[in-house]
Amino acid sequence: MSARSEPRRVEHVALDGERLHTAFVPDNGTPLLLCNDFAANLEILDEFALALGRPVLCFDLPGVGTSADVTTMRRMPALAQLLASLLDHYGLTRPVDVMGIGWGGLLAQQFAHSQRDRVRRLVLAATASGQLMFPGRLASLMRLARPDALSRVAPDAEQARTVFGGRRNDECQQIAQAMSRASAPTRRGYAAQLYALTGFSSLPWLHRLNVPTLVMAGDDDSIVPTVNARVLALLLPQARLEILRGAGHWFVLERTDEVVRMLDEFLEAKVAITAADQNSVF
């Protein structure tokens, strides 16, 4: 990890009637806008964001973490506009890299679709195309079907592995430690993320999302099965698919060093991905 020229900047930002908790990690290079998973507060990704060694902007959506509660229910396009306002607040007028994890991958796709000129490269981790996706294991999904689920389901590595997938307890221990920093969203914040998801699917326009994209998945993901990543990589014109063997849904926490190496290779590549560069997706 490179030395930081400035300290991590944490603040609450007033935007479009909402008040968002944000954290900006300054460094040299193109900033990475990091969109978190469903109901997950940004503190869960603290160690991952610092390990990236590049400028990273994280945020909590309204009603999540310490962001103020939701004032306006928004669909995905409106949330993408809220993120554009967040970039404006930080003076990030040039294209940024965008990474979405799980639910955040849906928001990242929408942002790249509706704010195309503001995206240099896209990273989709442990995510799908929206409601028309291949579902995960019912037992795992049921364990997560409550606002305080993240802090309750992973008190130890074995619980984390059971719910999220992953084959090694020592790696899943990293997830358990991160989930100890989880805080439950408000009921309205939880409902707002479900509302944004309702009816959302990127399938009709993925083939037009002509931006270099890294699609990442764990082959033991209990929440978003790997086949969803293969569908994304098949439909996106400039996609590269990376499957992490033996990894579960939160592989960015399980395999942080490996993920950071993949991101560095992709984000620092000199040449855009072409069809010939795509991995086999089936």
N, C-alpha and C positions, 0 to 999 in steps of 0.2 A: 504494500500500500504506500502510495506517495505521501510526502509530507504536505499538510494543508497550509496554504498561505493565509487563510482566514479561518476563524472558528465556525462551527456549525451554527447556522442561523435558524432559530426556532421562533415562530410568531403566529399570531392569529390575524388573518387577512380578511377584511370585509370586501365581498364581491357579490354584486347582483342580488343584494338582499340577504346573502348568507355570510356566515363568519367561519372560515376554514382554518383549522390547525395545520400548519405547514412546517416543513423542515427542509432547508437548503444546505447541501454540503458543497462548498465551493472547491474548485480545482481548475486545472487547465483542460481545455478540450470542449467538445460539444456536450452540452448538458443532457442528462437522461431524465426524462419525466417518468416516474415510477408509479403505476396504477396498481393498488393493492387488491387482494382477494376480498370476497364477500364478508362484510362485517368485521374486517380485520383493521385494527388501528396501526398507524405507521410505526410505532415502537417495536412491533413484531419484526420489522425489517431493519432495525438499527444496525446490527452487525453486518448484514448483507450490504446495505448501502455504503457503509464505511469501507468494506473490503473491495468495492468496485474501483476505487482509486481514480474516479472521474467526478465531475460535478453532477450531483443528483438532487432532484426536486421531488420530495414526497409530500403527500397531503392526506388528510382525513376528509372524507365526504361529510356533508351535513348530517349531524346525528351520530357520527362515528368518532371514537376517541374523545378528544376534548374539543372538537368542533361544536359550535352551537347547534341546537336542534334545527331540524328542517323547517324552513318557512314556505318553500314552494316545492311541490312534487314535480319531478322532471323526468322525461324520457331520456334515452341515451343521447340523441342529438343535442338536447338542451344541456346535458351534463358535459358533453364535448365542448360546447360554447363556454361553459363555466371554466373549463380547463384552459381555453384560449385566453380568457380574462386573467387567469392565474399567471400564465406566461407573460402577459402584458405587465402585470404588477411587478414582476421580477426583471422587467426590461429584456426578456428573452425574445427578441424580434426575429432572429435568424432561426432556420429550421433546427429542431431538436430531435434527439433520438427518443423513442417512446417504448417502454416495456410494460406489459400487462401480465399479471399473474391471476389465474383463475377467472373470477368475475371481472377483475380489472382488465383481463385480456379482451373482454367484450367492449369495454369502454375504450381501450386502446385501438381496437379495430374501428370503432365509430369515429374516434378522433382522427385517425389516418384517412378515413373516408370523407368526412365533412370538413376537415381542416388540412387537406392534402399539402398545401404549400408550406405548412409549418412542421412537417415531418421529414426527417432525413432518412432514418432507418427505423424499422419496427421489430420488436421482439415479443413473441407470444409464448408464454410459459404456462403449461398445465391448464390449457383453456380449450374452448370450443367455438362454435359459430353462433350460439344462442340457444333458444328454446328447442330448436330442431337439432338436438345433439343426441349422441349415444350416452345414456345415463350410467352413473356409477353404481357401486354396490348399495343395495337398499339399506342394509344395516348401517353402513357408514353415513349415508345421507340422513337417515333418521336420527343418528346421534348428533348431527349438526343442525337439526331443525328447531333451534331455539336461540334467542339473541345472545345468551351467555355461553354458547356451546364451546367456543375456542378455549376459554379459560377452564372449562370443566372436563373436556374430553381428553386432555393431554397432561395429566399430572405426572406422568413418567413415560419413559421411552416405549414400554410395551403398549401402553394405551395409545400413544401417538402412532405406532406402527399399525395397530389394529384398526384405527379410524382412517388414517391417511394413506396407508400403504408404506412400502419400504421393507427391505429384507434384513436389515442389520440394526440391532438395538443401539449400538454405539452411534450410528448416524442419526437415528430417530431421537436420541437424547438431545441433539441440537434443536429439534423441533419442540420438544417438551420444554426446554429452557426458554425458547422464544415465546411460547404460548403462555408462560408465566407472566409475561408483560401484556397479555391480552386484556382488553376491557370491553364490556358489553355495550353495544350501541343502544341508543334510545329506541323505544318501540316505534316511534315515527321514523327514525333513521333506518331501522331494519326494514320497515314497510316501504320506505322510499327506494331502497335498492331492489326490492322485489318488483315494485311498480316500474322502475326503469327497465327491468328485464322482461316484463310482460309483453309478449308479442314481438320481441326483438330477435332478429336473425340477420346475420351478415351474408347468408348464402346468395341472395339475389345480386349482390354487388362485389363479392370477393374477387371475381375474375377481372374486375376493373381497378382493383387496388394495386396499382403498379408501383410499389415501393419495395426496395430490398427488405426481406423479412426473414428472420430466424424463428422457426417454430421448434419449441423444445417440449419434451414430454418424458415422464418417467414410465417405464413399462410395467410398474406395479402400482399405478395410481388408482386408488379406490374411489376417488371422487369424479375425475374426468378421465375415462379410459383412453388409452393411447390411440385408438382408431379415430378419435376426434382430431388429433394433431395430424394424422395422415390425410384426413379430409381437407383440413386447412391448407396443408402443403400441396395437395393436388390441385386446389382451385386458385391459389395465389400465384400470379404470374412470375414473381421473383422470390420464391421461397426456398429456403434450405431447411431440411428437417434433421434434428438431432434427438435421438432416443437415448436416455440415460438408463442403462441396464440395472435392474434391482432397485430403482428409486421410486418413491411415492409422490404424492401430490405436492408436498412442500420440498421438492428437491433443491430449491434455491437455498434452503437452510440445511438440508442433509449434505449436499455436495457443493458447498459454497466455492471452494477453490476451483473445482472442475468447471462450474458454471461461469465463474469470472473469467477463466481462460477462454472458454467458448465465446463469451461476450466480447472480450478484447479482440479476438481473432476476427469476429464478424464486424464489430463497430469500427475497427481500424483498417479494414480491408480497403485497398486502393480502388478496386474495380467492383462495380455492381454485380450482383448475382445474375447469371443468365440461365436459360433453360438447361443448358448442358451441365451446369454446376449442381443442379438439384439432385439430392439423394433419391433413391428409389423410395416411393411412398407406399408400396404394397409388396 
